[in-house]
Amino acid sequence: MPSWNLFLVFATLVAIAGAVFDWRSGRKATEGEGVEGEIPNSLTLGALAVAPIAWFIFGAKTGGARVGLEAAGFSVAGALTCGAIPLMLWRAGAMGGGDVKLLAAIGAIVRPLVGIEAEFWAFAAAAILAPARLAWEGKLFRTLGNSLTLVVNPLLPKAKRKEISREEMTWFRFGPAIAVGTLLASLFHWQRLP
């Protein structure tokens, strides 16, 4: 197995573990038991710390210390690149902090280009999974109405704006979509031995 494939496998395993934690905590929240941790920092921050070190070792082994430093630098660039937009979404209240850290960790493991691709596929998967889940739960039309209200509100005079309470908002567990996106990007970039 080429060494690049080991990084793809590592990214996919981290994403799947994050999805499992996110899914389980989401189910607990709906069952009234409270959320216990969602995506753990030990998983996301651990992967963020290990990825540049692993890339340095891989690069130094194949091309010396300079190549190792470049590889580690690209790993850090992947974390920053893949964490930028999710961080903005988190600040706006549209995404959970664990999701931001998980996407940054995936970016650090597979570096910027494949990380952005994994992120793209994750958002595409969420665009399919979220409406399906909402339809299953009977919340699709109410959520679409709330979304339309959020879009139209800034265009209306203050007296005509409709307030949407936090209880009416629907939260979507993004971890499973990140796992799907990472798996797809990994499959697309898998290298076969000649």
C-alpha positions as CSV (number, residue, x, y, z in Angstrom):
1,M,0.0,0.0,0.0
2,P,1.5,3.4,-1.0
3,S,2.2,5.7,2.0
4,W,-0.4,8.3,0.8
5,N,-3.1,5.7,1.3
6,L,-2.2,5.4,5.0
7,F,-3.1,9.1,5.4
8,L,-6.3,8.5,3.5
9,V,-7.2,5.6,5.8
10,F,-6.3,7.6,8.9
11,A,-8.5,10.5,7.8
12,T,-11.4,8.2,7.0
13,L,-11.1,6.5,10.4
14,V,-11.0,9.8,12.2
15,A,-14.0,11.0,10.3
16,I,-15.9,7.8,11.0
17,A,-15.1,8.0,14.7
18,G,-16.2,11.6,14.8
19,A,-19.5,10.7,13.0
20,V,-20.2,7.9,15.6
21,F,-19.6,10.2,18.5
22,D,-21.7,13.0,16.9
23,W,-24.5,10.6,16.0
24,R,-24.7,9.1,19.5
25,S,-24.7,12.4,21.2
26,G,-27.4,13.6,18.9
27,R,-29.6,10.7,19.7
28,K,-29.1,11.2,23.4
29,A,-30.1,14.8,23.1
30,T,-33.4,13.9,21.4
31,E,-34.1,11.2,23.9
32,G,-33.8,13.8,26.7
33,E,-30.7,12.3,28.3
34,G,-28.5,15.3,27.7
35,V,-25.5,15.6,25.3
36,E,-22.3,14.0,26.6
37,G,-19.4,15.4,24.7
38,E,-20.4,15.2,21.0
39,I,-17.1,14.9,19.0
40,P,-14.4,14.6,21.6
41,N,-11.4,17.0,21.6
42,S,-9.1,14.0,22.2
43,L,-10.1,12.8,18.7
44,T,-10.0,16.1,16.8
45,L,-7.1,17.8,18.6
46,G,-5.2,14.6,18.8
47,A,-5.4,14.1,15.0
48,L,-4.5,17.8,14.5
49,A,-1.4,17.3,16.6
50,V,-0.3,13.9,15.0
51,A,-0.9,14.8,11.4
52,P,2.0,17.4,10.9
53,I,4.4,15.1,12.9
54,A,3.4,12.2,10.7
55,W,3.9,14.2,7.5
56,F,7.3,15.5,8.7
57,I,8.4,11.9,9.4
58,F,7.1,10.7,6.0
59,G,8.7,13.6,4.2
60,A,12.0,13.4,6.0
61,K,12.2,9.7,5.4
62,T,11.6,10.1,1.7
63,G,13.5,13.3,1.0
64,G,15.3,14.7,4.0
65,A,14.5,17.3,6.7
66,R,13.6,20.0,4.2
67,V,11.0,17.9,2.5
68,G,9.7,16.9,6.0
69,L,9.3,20.5,7.0
70,E,7.5,21.3,3.7
71,A,5.2,18.3,4.2
72,A,4.4,19.3,7.8
73,G,3.8,22.9,6.6
74,F,1.3,21.7,4.0
75,S,-0.4,19.7,6.8
76,V,-0.7,22.9,8.9
77,A,-2.0,24.7,5.8
78,G,-4.6,22.0,5.3
79,A,-5.8,22.5,8.9
80,L,-6.1,26.3,8.4
81,T,-7.7,26.0,5.0
82,C,-10.3,23.4,5.9
83,G,-11.1,25.1,9.2
84,A,-11.6,28.7,7.9
85,I,-15.1,28.6,6.5
86,P,-16.4,26.2,9.2
87,L,-15.0,28.6,11.8
88,M,-17.0,31.4,10.3
89,L,-20.1,29.2,10.3
90,W,-19.5,28.3,13.9
91,R,-19.2,32.0,14.8
92,A,-22.5,32.6,13.1
93,G,-24.1,29.8,15.1
94,A,-24.6,27.6,12.0
95,M,-22.1,24.8,12.9
96,G,-20.9,23.1,16.0
97,G,-17.3,23.5,17.3
98,G,-16.6,19.8,17.1
99,D,-17.4,19.9,13.4
100,V,-15.0,22.7,12.9
101,K,-12.2,20.9,14.7
102,L,-13.0,17.6,12.8
103,L,-12.8,19.3,9.4
104,A,-9.5,21.0,10.4
105,A,-8.1,17.7,11.5
106,I,-9.2,16.1,8.2
107,G,-7.4,18.9,6.4
108,A,-4.3,18.4,8.4
109,I,-4.2,14.7,7.6
110,V,-4.9,14.9,3.9
111,R,-3.6,18.5,3.3
112,P,-5.3,21.4,1.6
113,L,-6.5,20.1,-1.8
114,V,-7.9,16.8,-0.7
115,G,-9.1,18.4,2.5
116,I,-11.2,21.0,0.6
117,E,-12.5,18.2,-1.6
118,A,-13.6,16.2,1.5
119,E,-15.2,19.3,2.9
120,F,-17.1,19.9,-0.4
121,W,-18.4,16.4,-0.4
122,A,-19.4,16.7,3.2
123,F,-21.5,19.8,2.5
124,A,-22.9,18.0,-0.6
125,A,-23.8,15.0,1.6
126,A,-25.4,17.3,4.2
127,A,-27.5,18.9,1.4
128,I,-28.9,15.5,0.7
129,L,-29.1,14.0,4.2
130,A,-30.6,17.0,6.0
131,P,-33.8,17.4,3.9
132,A,-34.2,13.6,4.0
133,R,-34.0,13.5,7.8
134,L,-36.3,16.5,8.1
135,A,-38.9,14.9,5.8
136,W,-38.6,11.7,7.9
137,E,-39.3,13.6,11.1
138,G,-42.1,15.7,9.5
139,K,-40.2,19.0,10.0
140,L,-39.2,19.7,6.4
141,F,-41.8,22.3,5.5
142,R,-41.6,24.1,8.8
143,T,-37.8,24.3,8.5
144,L,-38.0,25.6,4.9
145,G,-40.4,28.3,6.1
146,N,-38.1,29.3,8.9
147,S,-35.2,29.4,6.4
148,L,-37.2,31.6,4.1
149,T,-38.0,33.9,7.0
150,L,-34.3,34.1,8.0
151,V,-33.5,35.1,4.4
152,V,-36.3,37.7,4.0
153,N,-36.2,39.3,7.5
154,P,-33.2,41.6,6.8
155,L,-35.1,42.9,3.7
156,L,-38.2,43.9,5.7
157,P,-38.8,46.9,8.0
158,K,-38.2,46.1,11.6
159,A,-41.9,46.2,12.4
160,K,-42.7,43.4,9.9
161,R,-39.9,41.1,10.8
162,K,-40.8,37.7,12.3
163,E,-38.8,36.4,15.2
164,I,-37.9,32.8,15.2
165,S,-37.2,31.2,18.5
166,R,-34.3,28.8,19.1
167,E,-36.8,26.1,19.8
168,E,-38.1,26.4,16.2
169,M,-34.6,26.0,14.7
170,T,-33.5,22.6,13.7
171,W,-30.0,21.4,14.5
172,F,-28.3,19.0,12.1
173,R,-25.5,16.6,13.2
174,F,-22.8,17.2,10.6
175,G,-20.4,14.5,11.7
176,P,-22.0,11.7,9.5
177,A,-21.8,14.0,6.5
178,I,-18.1,14.7,7.2
179,A,-17.5,11.0,7.3
180,V,-19.3,10.5,3.9
181,G,-17.3,13.4,2.4
182,T,-14.0,12.1,3.7
183,L,-14.7,8.6,2.5
184,L,-15.6,9.9,-1.0
185,A,-12.4,12.1,-1.2
186,S,-10.3,9.2,0.0
187,L,-11.8,6.8,-2.6
188,F,-11.2,9.4,-5.4
189,H,-7.5,9.8,-4.4
190,W,-6.7,6.2,-3.5
191,Q,-3.4,5.2,-5.2
192,R,-3.1,1.7,-6.6
193,L,0.3,0.0,-6.9
194,P,1.4,-0.3,-10.6
